[in-house]
Amino acid sequence: MLITLAPIAEARLADVEQLLDAAFGTHRRTRTAYRIREGMSAIPELSLAAFEDDRLVGALQSWPIALHGSEGETSLVLVGPVAVDPGRQQQGIGRRMMEAMLKQAGDYPPLVLIGDAEYYGRHFGFTADATANWELPGPFERRRLLARTGGRELPYGGMLGPRRETKAAAVR
């Protein structure tokens, strides 16, 4: 299996949408994560496609979001969806995309995702420690709201949503 990673811009949008439907179902657009990033465009440098020959077998998108709270707007990056063709799951494709994205994420704001705490914690350093008092604009499982802070302190509470600022503010 020869998998190559490339910027997601090299994948056809229709192929990405088809892959997301196959991985998460056509109801995926009703999930809370879509509300968090509403109106935002994916961050090109942190969004990847995985190809086997010319066939799209994986996609990872990252989005500019913010925590809106009493301290104002704190810029964050929402990681996900991380999608792998259902026939190719459990073969390390998602992990390779995450590792590649994390190499690029050094100068970006802290990362947030909604996912399996045991997997993303063990392999990528995401925890629910900073997110215990954060809110989302829809239903979610609190233990699955994870952050990778890069050693930066984040606000105690607030509501996750799209960034209002046009330029990414420095995390305080």
C-alpha positions as CSV (number, residue, x, y, z in Angstrom):
1,M,0.0,0.0,0.0
2,L,1.6,3.2,-1.2
3,I,-0.2,6.2,0.4
4,T,0.9,9.7,-0.4
5,L,-0.1,12.8,1.5
6,A,-0.8,16.1,-0.2
7,P,-2.6,19.4,0.6
8,I,-6.3,18.8,0.5
9,A,-6.6,21.3,-2.3
10,E,-5.2,18.6,-4.6
11,A,-8.3,16.5,-4.0
12,R,-11.5,17.2,-5.8
13,L,-14.2,18.7,-3.5
14,A,-16.7,16.1,-4.7
15,D,-14.4,13.3,-3.7
16,V,-13.8,14.8,-0.2
17,E,-17.6,15.1,0.3
18,Q,-18.1,11.5,-0.9
19,L,-15.4,10.2,1.5
20,L,-16.9,12.2,4.4
21,D,-20.3,10.7,3.7
22,A,-18.9,7.2,3.5
23,A,-16.9,7.6,6.8
24,F,-19.5,9.5,8.8
25,G,-22.9,9.2,7.0
26,T,-24.9,11.8,5.2
27,H,-26.3,13.1,8.5
28,R,-22.8,14.4,9.4
29,R,-23.7,18.0,8.6
30,T,-26.1,18.1,11.6
31,R,-23.2,17.4,14.1
32,T,-22.2,20.1,16.5
33,A,-18.7,20.4,15.0
34,Y,-20.3,21.9,11.9
35,R,-21.9,24.6,14.0
36,I,-18.5,25.4,15.6
37,R,-16.8,26.1,12.3
38,E,-19.8,27.6,10.5
39,G,-18.8,30.1,7.9
40,M,-15.1,29.3,8.2
41,S,-12.8,28.0,5.5
42,A,-10.4,25.1,6.3
43,I,-6.8,26.1,7.0
44,P,-4.9,25.0,3.8
45,E,-1.6,24.3,5.6
46,L,-3.3,22.1,8.2
47,S,-5.7,20.2,5.9
48,L,-4.5,17.1,4.1
49,A,-5.5,14.4,1.7
50,A,-4.3,10.8,1.5
51,F,-4.1,9.2,-1.9
52,E,-3.5,5.6,-3.0
53,D,-2.4,6.1,-6.6
54,D,-5.0,8.7,-7.7
55,R,-7.8,7.5,-5.4
56,L,-8.7,9.6,-2.3
57,V,-8.6,7.3,0.8
58,G,-8.3,9.9,3.6
59,A,-8.9,13.5,4.4
60,L,-8.1,15.7,7.4
61,Q,-9.4,19.2,7.7
62,S,-8.6,21.9,10.3
63,W,-10.6,25.1,10.9
64,P,-10.1,28.5,12.5
65,I,-12.4,28.7,15.5
66,A,-12.4,30.5,18.8
67,L,-13.3,30.2,22.4
68,H,-15.7,33.2,23.2
69,G,-15.7,34.1,26.8
70,S,-15.3,36.8,29.4
71,E,-11.7,37.3,28.4
72,G,-12.7,37.9,24.8
73,E,-11.9,35.7,21.8
74,T,-9.2,33.1,22.1
75,S,-8.1,31.7,18.7
76,L,-8.0,28.0,18.4
77,V,-7.8,25.4,15.6
78,L,-10.5,22.7,15.3
79,V,-9.1,19.5,13.9
80,G,-11.5,17.3,12.1
81,P,-13.1,15.6,10.5
82,V,-10.4,13.0,10.1
83,A,-11.9,10.6,7.6
84,V,-10.6,7.4,6.1
85,D,-12.3,5.3,3.5
86,P,-14.2,2.6,5.5
87,G,-12.4,-0.2,3.6
88,R,-9.0,1.3,4.5
89,Q,-9.5,2.0,8.2
90,Q,-7.2,0.6,10.9
91,Q,-4.3,0.8,8.4
92,G,-2.6,3.9,9.9
93,I,-3.8,6.4,7.3
94,G,-5.5,8.7,9.8
95,R,-2.5,8.5,12.1
96,R,-0.1,9.5,9.3
97,M,-2.4,12.5,8.4
98,M,-2.5,13.6,12.1
99,E,1.3,13.3,12.5
100,A,1.9,15.3,9.3
101,M,-0.6,18.0,10.4
102,L,0.9,18.2,13.9
103,K,4.4,18.9,12.3
104,Q,2.9,21.9,10.6
105,A,0.9,23.2,13.5
106,G,3.7,24.5,15.6
107,D,3.0,28.2,15.1
108,Y,-0.7,27.9,15.1
109,P,-3.1,28.4,18.1
110,P,-3.8,25.5,20.3
111,L,-5.7,22.6,18.7
112,V,-9.1,21.3,19.7
113,L,-11.0,18.2,18.5
114,I,-14.0,16.1,19.3
115,G,-12.9,12.4,19.5
116,D,-11.8,9.4,21.4
117,A,-9.8,10.6,24.4
118,E,-7.9,7.4,24.8
119,Y,-6.7,7.3,21.2
120,Y,-6.0,11.0,20.7
121,G,-4.4,11.3,24.2
122,R,-2.1,8.3,23.8
123,H,-1.0,9.0,20.3
124,F,-1.1,12.8,20.0
125,G,-1.2,14.4,23.4
126,F,-4.9,15.7,23.4
127,T,-6.6,15.8,26.8
128,A,-9.9,17.1,28.3
129,D,-8.0,19.0,31.0
130,A,-8.4,22.5,29.6
131,T,-11.9,21.9,28.1
132,A,-13.9,20.9,31.3
133,N,-15.9,24.1,31.4
134,W,-16.2,24.9,27.7
135,E,-19.5,24.9,26.0
136,L,-20.5,24.0,22.4
137,P,-23.4,25.2,20.3
138,G,-25.1,21.8,20.4
139,P,-24.9,18.4,22.0
140,F,-21.6,16.7,22.8
141,E,-20.0,14.3,25.1
142,R,-17.8,16.3,27.4
143,R,-15.1,13.6,27.7
144,R,-14.6,13.7,23.9
145,L,-13.9,17.5,23.8
146,L,-10.1,17.5,23.8
147,A,-7.3,20.1,23.4
148,R,-3.6,20.1,22.7
149,T,-2.4,23.3,24.3
150,G,1.3,23.2,23.5
151,G,1.9,24.4,27.0
152,R,-0.2,27.5,26.6
153,E,-2.8,28.4,29.3
154,L,-6.3,28.6,28.0
155,P,-9.4,30.3,29.5
156,Y,-11.4,28.5,32.1
157,G,-14.7,28.7,30.3
158,G,-16.5,30.0,27.2
159,M,-18.4,28.9,24.1
160,L,-16.6,27.4,21.0
161,G,-17.6,28.9,17.7
162,P,-16.4,30.5,14.5
163,R,-13.7,33.1,14.8
164,R,-15.0,36.7,14.6
165,E,-11.6,38.2,14.2
166,T,-10.2,38.2,10.7
167,K,-6.6,37.8,11.9
168,A,-5.6,35.1,14.4
169,A,-5.1,36.7,17.8
170,A,-2.2,35.5,19.9
171,V,-3.3,33.1,22.7
172,R,-2.8,34.8,26.1
